[in-house]
Amino acid sequence: MAEAQNSPQSSTSRAQGAPPPVGSTTAGQIAVAAESTVATRMSAPPSFDVADFPVPHGREEEWRFTPLERLRGLHDGTATATGGVKVAVQAPEGVRVESVGRDDARLGRAGAPVDRVAAQAYSAFEQASVVTVPKETVLTEPIRIAVHGDGGTAYGHQVIELEAFAEAVVVIDHTGDAVLAANVDYLIGDGAKLTVVSVQDWDDKAVHVGQHNALIGRDASLKSVVVTFGGDLVRLHPRVTYAGTGGEVEMFGLYFTDAGQHQEHRLFVDHNAPHCKSNVIYKGALQGDEAHAVWIGDVLIEAVAEGTDTYEMNRNLVLTDGSRVDSVPNLEIETGEIVGAGHASATGRFDDEQLFYLMARGIPEYEARRLVVRGFFAELVQQIGVTDIEERLLARIEEELEASVA
């Protein structure tokens, strides 16, 4: 992959102890990057009440990249729930699976909605699904949650709770066609370890807007892998806060944005406790006219968060003309007593030297391009740790590349 040269709109920064930046971002149709403080990114504070959020018009900071007309009314209250989204949970023995009402105390503990769609989802769902891994339980098989749509409009809420010192892998798989607004909460107890893989493999016309809230206990860890392929519009908002010292978070993302698709990932890591870590790596590939990917990475290190070690990086590979990336890393630091903090953003096309090297050894151009893309994503696919999901995603990457030369 050819890295773009630094420009006035490039975004890379590094604080003490941080790794070196991996690239930069160019302006224009390929990418836009900018600096802004986390505090100015939201037009209203978090709230469970829809009325606390004005109807967005696209000029707000948190909505300026999103094509509101393609949200099917999720943002302005006109989207009426019709059902048509089924949730099935397959869990190993010992895991508790419950369907609970709105008065359950676990709902909303991981964080409140931060925009109108998330608040609408919280106020409109009827039953929430809660999956609990008991204290000190170590699962050897993943929990699988299948979310399948058959064309309806739905609002949902899912809670994944790991009690103290439990360990689990959870796969949340979205398929079919739907207009869905949903919140997912991860409650990770002290010393617990959760790996969660969220796959967005929707049909072409689906719309999915979701907020993922993670509350990390003392000495607990979360590895989040978000994979986005399908859908007309997908807008996800993963958020992390810490409930004690020593928490660690790894957030990985992989997206392949095709012609006409809008895929938006907006991350926020709030270092609100001392001696915690976070590492964010998101990678995307784009092809086709009006393919649009947006990545917003916000990290806040509060004054109390001494000893923080954090880094975030976004890389994008533009495969064809007509695609657009907006990549905006943001880092706000309120204390100088940290181990390290930094961020980087890079967008580019195929590296001609890499292609020439492969083709000079008798590899056809198409095969050479395929190998470069597979290599670009290999690091993140390996983080999944679930063999059948890894194989399926590699097959989907192959399908996308086949479509580009069809």
C-alpha positions as CSV (number, residue, x, y, z in Angstrom):
1,M,0.0,0.0,0.0
2,A,1.4,3.4,-0.9
3,E,1.3,5.8,2.0
4,A,0.3,9.4,1.2
5,Q,2.6,12.2,1.9
6,N,2.0,14.7,4.7
7,S,-0.2,17.6,3.9
8,P,-1.7,20.5,5.9
9,Q,-4.8,18.3,6.5
10,S,-2.8,15.2,7.4
11,S,-3.4,13.8,10.9
12,T,-0.7,12.0,12.9
13,S,0.4,12.8,16.4
14,R,2.5,11.2,19.1
15,A,3.0,11.6,22.8
16,Q,5.6,10.2,25.2
17,G,6.1,6.5,24.8
18,A,3.8,6.1,21.8
19,P,4.8,4.1,18.7
20,P,5.7,6.0,15.6
21,P,2.9,7.1,13.3
22,V,2.2,4.6,10.5
23,G,1.2,7.1,7.8
24,S,-0.8,10.1,7.0
25,T,-4.0,11.3,5.3
26,T,-4.5,13.2,2.1
27,A,-7.3,15.6,1.4
28,G,-9.8,15.8,-1.4
29,Q,-11.9,12.9,-2.7
30,I,-9.8,10.3,-1.0
31,A,-9.9,11.5,2.6
32,V,-10.4,14.3,5.0
33,A,-8.9,14.5,8.4
34,A,-9.1,17.1,11.1
35,E,-8.4,17.8,14.8
36,S,-11.1,18.7,17.3
37,T,-11.6,18.1,21.0
38,V,-13.9,15.3,22.2
39,A,-15.9,17.8,24.2
40,T,-17.2,19.6,21.1
41,R,-18.2,16.5,19.2
42,M,-21.7,15.9,20.6
43,S,-24.6,18.4,20.4
44,A,-26.2,17.1,23.6
45,P,-25.0,15.2,26.7
46,P,-25.8,11.5,27.0
47,S,-29.5,10.8,27.9
48,F,-32.1,8.0,27.9
49,D,-34.8,10.6,26.8
50,V,-35.3,11.1,23.1
51,A,-36.6,14.6,23.8
52,D,-33.2,15.6,25.0
53,F,-31.8,15.3,21.5
54,P,-32.9,17.7,18.7
55,V,-33.8,16.2,15.4
56,P,-30.5,16.2,13.4
57,H,-30.3,18.2,10.2
58,G,-26.8,17.1,9.0
59,R,-25.0,20.2,10.1
60,E,-24.2,18.9,13.6
61,E,-20.7,17.6,14.2
62,E,-21.8,14.1,14.9
63,W,-24.1,13.9,11.9
64,R,-22.2,15.8,9.2
65,F,-20.9,12.7,7.4
66,T,-24.2,10.7,7.6
67,P,-26.8,10.8,4.7
68,L,-29.8,11.4,6.9
69,E,-32.3,10.7,4.1
70,R,-31.1,7.1,4.0
71,L,-31.8,6.4,7.7
72,R,-35.5,5.6,6.8
73,G,-36.8,7.8,9.6
74,L,-34.7,6.4,12.5
75,H,-33.4,9.9,13.3
76,D,-36.6,11.9,13.3
77,G,-39.1,9.5,14.9
78,T,-41.0,8.6,11.8
79,A,-39.7,5.0,11.6
80,T,-42.5,2.8,13.1
81,A,-41.5,-0.6,14.5
82,T,-43.0,-3.4,12.4
83,G,-41.0,-6.3,13.8
84,G,-39.4,-8.7,11.3
85,V,-36.0,-9.0,13.2
86,K,-35.4,-12.3,15.0
87,V,-32.7,-12.8,17.6
88,A,-31.6,-16.3,18.5
89,V,-29.0,-17.1,21.1
90,Q,-26.9,-20.3,21.2
91,A,-25.0,-20.6,24.4
92,P,-22.9,-23.3,26.1
93,E,-24.2,-25.0,29.3
94,G,-24.1,-22.8,32.4
95,V,-24.7,-19.5,30.6
96,R,-27.9,-17.7,31.6
97,V,-30.1,-16.3,28.7
98,E,-33.0,-14.1,29.7
99,S,-35.6,-11.9,28.1
100,V,-36.3,-9.0,30.4
101,G,-38.5,-5.9,30.6
102,R,-37.5,-2.3,30.6
103,D,-37.2,-2.1,34.4
104,D,-34.2,-4.5,34.6
105,A,-31.4,-2.8,36.5
106,R,-28.7,-4.0,34.1
107,L,-30.1,-2.1,31.2
108,G,-28.2,1.1,30.6
109,R,-25.5,0.5,33.2
110,A,-22.7,0.4,30.6
111,G,-23.7,3.9,29.2
112,A,-26.5,6.1,28.1
113,P,-27.4,6.9,24.5
114,V,-25.3,9.7,22.9
115,D,-27.5,10.6,20.0
116,R,-31.2,10.7,19.0
117,V,-31.2,7.3,17.2
118,A,-29.7,5.5,20.2
119,A,-32.2,7.2,22.5
120,Q,-35.0,6.2,20.2
121,A,-33.9,2.6,20.3
122,Y,-33.7,2.6,24.1
123,S,-37.2,4.1,24.5
124,A,-38.8,1.9,21.8
125,F,-37.7,-1.7,22.5
126,E,-40.2,-4.0,24.3
127,Q,-38.0,-6.8,25.6
128,A,-34.2,-6.9,26.0
129,S,-32.0,-10.0,25.8
130,V,-29.5,-10.5,28.6
131,V,-26.8,-13.1,28.4
132,T,-24.8,-13.7,31.6
133,V,-21.6,-15.7,32.1
134,P,-21.4,-16.6,35.8
135,K,-18.5,-15.8,38.1
136,E,-15.2,-17.7,37.3
137,T,-16.8,-19.5,34.4
138,V,-14.4,-20.1,31.5
139,L,-16.1,-21.0,28.3
140,T,-14.4,-23.2,25.7
141,E,-17.1,-22.6,23.0
142,P,-18.4,-19.2,21.8
143,I,-21.8,-17.8,22.6
144,R,-23.5,-17.1,19.2
145,I,-26.2,-14.5,18.8
146,A,-27.9,-14.4,15.4
147,V,-29.8,-11.3,14.4
148,H,-31.7,-11.8,11.2
149,G,-34.0,-9.4,9.4
150,D,-36.8,-10.2,6.9
151,G,-37.5,-6.6,5.8
152,G,-39.1,-5.1,8.9
153,T,-38.2,-2.1,11.1
154,A,-37.1,-2.8,14.7
155,Y,-35.5,-1.4,17.8
156,G,-33.5,-3.6,20.1
157,H,-31.3,-3.9,23.2
158,Q,-28.8,-6.6,24.1
159,V,-26.8,-7.0,27.3
160,I,-23.7,-9.2,27.6
161,E,-22.6,-9.6,31.2
162,L,-19.4,-11.4,32.4
163,E,-19.3,-11.7,36.2
164,A,-15.9,-11.5,38.0
165,F,-13.1,-13.6,36.5
166,A,-15.3,-15.1,33.8
167,E,-13.9,-15.6,30.3
168,A,-16.0,-15.8,27.0
169,V,-16.1,-15.3,23.3
170,V,-19.3,-13.8,21.9
171,V,-20.2,-13.7,18.2
172,I,-23.1,-11.3,17.2
173,D,-24.0,-12.0,13.5
174,H,-26.3,-9.6,11.6
175,T,-27.8,-11.0,8.4
176,G,-30.9,-10.4,6.1
177,D,-32.7,-7.2,5.4
178,A,-33.9,-4.8,8.1
179,V,-34.1,-1.2,9.3
180,L,-32.6,-1.7,12.8
181,A,-31.6,0.7,15.6
182,A,-30.2,-1.2,18.6
183,N,-27.9,-0.7,21.6
184,V,-25.6,-3.4,22.9
185,D,-24.1,-3.2,26.5
186,Y,-21.0,-5.1,27.6
187,L,-20.7,-5.4,31.4
188,I,-17.3,-6.9,32.2
189,G,-16.7,-7.7,35.8
190,D,-13.4,-7.4,37.7
191,G,-10.7,-9.7,36.2
192,A,-13.1,-11.0,33.5
193,K,-12.0,-11.4,29.8
194,L,-14.4,-10.9,26.9
195,T,-13.8,-11.2,23.2
196,V,-16.8,-10.0,21.1
197,V,-17.0,-10.3,17.3
198,S,-19.8,-8.2,15.8
199,V,-20.4,-9.0,12.1
200,Q,-22.5,-6.8,9.8
201,D,-23.2,-9.0,6.8
202,W,-26.5,-7.5,5.8
203,D,-28.3,-7.6,2.5
204,D,-27.8,-4.6,0.2
205,K,-30.8,-2.5,1.3
206,A,-30.4,-2.9,5.1
207,V,-30.0,0.0,7.5
208,H,-28.3,-0.5,10.8
209,V,-27.5,2.1,13.4
210,G,-26.1,0.9,16.7
211,Q,-24.4,2.0,19.9
212,H,-22.1,-0.4,21.7
213,N,-21.3,0.5,25.3
214,A,-18.6,-1.3,27.3
215,L,-17.9,-0.9,31.0
216,I,-14.6,-2.5,31.9
217,G,-14.0,-3.7,35.5
218,R,-10.8,-3.6,37.5
219,D,-8.1,-5.6,35.8
220,A,-10.6,-6.8,33.2
221,S,-10.1,-6.9,29.4
222,L,-12.1,-6.5,26.3
223,K,-11.2,-7.4,22.7
224,S,-13.7,-6.1,20.3
225,V,-13.7,-7.0,16.6
226,V,-16.2,-5.2,14.4
227,V,-16.6,-6.4,10.8
228,T,-18.8,-4.6,8.3
229,F,-19.5,-5.7,4.8
230,G,-23.2,-5.4,3.9
231,G,-26.0,-2.9,4.1
232,D,-27.0,0.3,2.4
233,L,-26.1,2.3,5.5
234,V,-24.3,1.1,8.6
235,R,-23.4,3.5,11.4
236,L,-21.9,2.0,14.6
237,H,-20.8,3.9,17.7
238,P,-18.6,1.7,20.0
239,R,-17.9,3.4,23.4
240,V,-15.6,2.3,26.3
241,T,-15.4,3.5,29.9
242,Y,-13.5,2.0,32.9
243,A,-15.0,1.0,36.2
244,G,-11.6,0.5,37.9
245,T,-7.8,0.5,37.5
246,G,-5.9,-1.9,35.3
247,G,-8.5,-2.3,32.5
248,E,-7.3,-3.2,29.0
249,V,-9.2,-2.7,25.7
250,E,-8.3,-3.8,22.2
251,M,-10.6,-2.6,19.4
252,F,-10.2,-4.0,16.0
253,G,-12.3,-3.2,12.9
254,L,-12.5,-4.4,9.3
255,Y,-14.8,-2.9,6.7
256,F,-15.2,-3.4,2.9
257,T,-17.2,-0.6,1.4
258,D,-18.7,-1.2,-2.0
259,A,-20.4,1.0,-4.6
260,G,-23.1,3.2,-3.1
261,Q,-22.6,1.9,0.5
262,H,-22.2,4.2,3.5
263,Q,-20.3,2.6,6.4
264,E,-19.5,4.7,9.4
265,H,-17.7,3.8,12.6
266,R,-17.4,6.3,15.4
267,L,-15.4,5.2,18.4
268,F,-14.9,6.8,21.8
269,V,-12.6,5.6,24.5
270,D,-12.9,7.4,27.8
271,H,-9.9,6.9,30.0
272,N,-11.6,7.8,33.3
273,A,-9.5,5.6,35.6
274,P,-5.8,5.3,36.2
275,H,-3.4,2.8,34.8
276,C,-5.6,1.5,32.0
277,K,-4.7,0.7,28.4
278,S,-6.4,0.9,25.0
279,N,-5.3,0.0,21.5
280,V,-7.4,0.7,18.4
281,I,-6.8,-0.6,14.9
282,Y,-9.4,-0.2,12.1
283,K,-8.7,-1.0,8.4
284,G,-11.0,-0.6,5.4
285,A,-11.0,-1.1,1.7
286,L,-13.3,0.8,-0.7
287,Q,-14.3,0.2,-4.3
288,G,-16.9,1.6,-6.7
289,D,-18.7,4.9,-7.3
290,E,-20.0,6.7,-4.2
291,A,-18.5,4.1,-1.8
292,H,-18.2,6.2,1.4
293,A,-16.4,5.1,4.6
294,V,-16.2,7.2,7.7
295,W,-14.0,6.5,10.7
296,I,-14.0,8.8,13.8
297,G,-11.7,7.8,16.6
298,D,-12.1,9.8,19.9
299,V,-9.9,9.2,22.9
300,L,-10.2,11.2,26.1
301,I,-7.6,10.9,28.9
302,E,-9.2,12.5,31.9
303,A,-7.2,14.2,34.6
304,V,-7.6,11.3,37.0
305,A,-6.3,8.8,34.4
306,E,-2.6,8.8,35.3
307,G,-0.6,5.9,33.8
308,T,-2.7,5.7,30.7
309,D,-1.3,3.9,27.6
310,T,-3.3,4.4,24.4
311,Y,-2.9,4.4,20.7
312,E,-5.4,4.4,17.8
313,M,-4.8,3.9,14.1
314,N,-7.0,3.9,10.9
315,R,-5.8,2.7,7.5
316,N,-7.8,2.7,4.3
317,L,-7.0,1.1,0.9
318,V,-8.8,2.8,-2.0
319,L,-9.2,0.2,-4.8
320,T,-11.1,2.3,-7.5
321,D,-11.9,5.8,-8.4
322,G,-15.2,7.3,-7.1
323,S,-14.7,6.2,-3.5
324,R,-14.4,8.5,-0.5
325,V,-12.9,8.1,3.0
326,D,-13.3,10.5,5.9
327,S,-10.8,9.6,8.7
328,V,-10.7,11.8,11.8
329,P,-8.6,10.7,14.8
330,N,-8.9,12.8,17.9
331,L,-6.9,12.7,21.1
332,E,-7.6,14.9,24.2
333,I,-5.2,14.7,27.1
334,E,-5.9,16.3,30.5
335,T,-2.9,14.9,32.4
336,G,0.8,14.7,31.5
337,E,1.3,11.7,33.8
338,I,0.8,9.0,31.1
339,V,2.8,6.1,29.7
340,G,2.0,7.0,26.1
341,A,-0.6,8.3,23.7
342,G,-0.8,8.7,20.0
343,H,-2.9,8.3,16.9
344,A,-2.4,8.0,13.1
345,S,-4.5,7.9,9.9
346,A,-3.4,6.7,6.5
347,T,-5.2,6.4,3.2
348,G,-3.7,5.3,-0.1
349,R,-4.0,3.2,-3.3
350,F,-2.2,0.1,-4.3
351,D,1.6,0.3,-4.0
352,D,2.8,0.0,-7.6
353,E,6.1,-1.4,-6.4
354,Q,4.4,-4.2,-4.5
355,L,2.3,-5.1,-7.6
356,F,5.4,-4.9,-9.9
357,Y,7.3,-7.2,-7.6
358,L,4.5,-9.8,-7.6
359,M,3.8,-9.5,-11.3
360,A,7.6,-9.8,-12.2
361,R,7.4,-13.2,-10.6
362,G,4.7,-14.4,-13.0
363,I,1.7,-13.6,-10.8
364,P,-1.2,-12.1,-12.9
365,E,-2.3,-8.6,-12.0
366,Y,-5.6,-9.6,-10.6
367,E,-4.0,-12.3,-8.4
368,A,-1.4,-9.8,-7.2
369,R,-4.1,-7.3,-6.2
370,R,-6.0,-10.1,-4.4
371,L,-2.8,-11.0,-2.4
372,V,-2.2,-7.4,-1.4
373,V,-5.7,-7.0,-0.1
374,R,-5.6,-10.3,1.8
375,G,-2.4,-9.2,3.3
376,F,-3.8,-5.8,4.3
377,F,-6.6,-7.5,6.3
378,A,-4.8,-10.6,7.5
379,E,-3.7,-9.0,10.8
380,L,-7.2,-8.2,11.8
381,V,-8.9,-11.4,10.6
382,Q,-6.4,-13.4,12.8
383,Q,-7.7,-11.5,15.8
384,I,-11.1,-13.1,15.6
385,G,-10.1,-16.4,16.9
386,V,-13.2,-18.2,15.7
387,T,-12.2,-20.4,12.7
388,D,-15.5,-20.6,10.9
389,I,-16.0,-16.8,11.1
390,E,-12.4,-16.2,9.9
391,E,-13.0,-18.5,6.9
392,R,-16.3,-16.9,6.1
393,L,-14.8,-13.4,6.2
394,L,-11.9,-14.3,4.0
395,A,-14.5,-15.8,1.5
396,R,-16.5,-12.5,1.6
397,I,-13.3,-10.5,0.9
398,E,-12.8,-12.8,-2.2
399,E,-16.4,-12.2,-3.3
400,E,-15.9,-8.4,-3.1
401,L,-12.7,-8.6,-5.1
402,E,-14.4,-10.8,-7.7
403,A,-17.1,-8.2,-8.0
404,S,-14.6,-5.5,-8.7
405,V,-13.4,-7.2,-11.9
406,A,-16.7,-8.6,-13.0
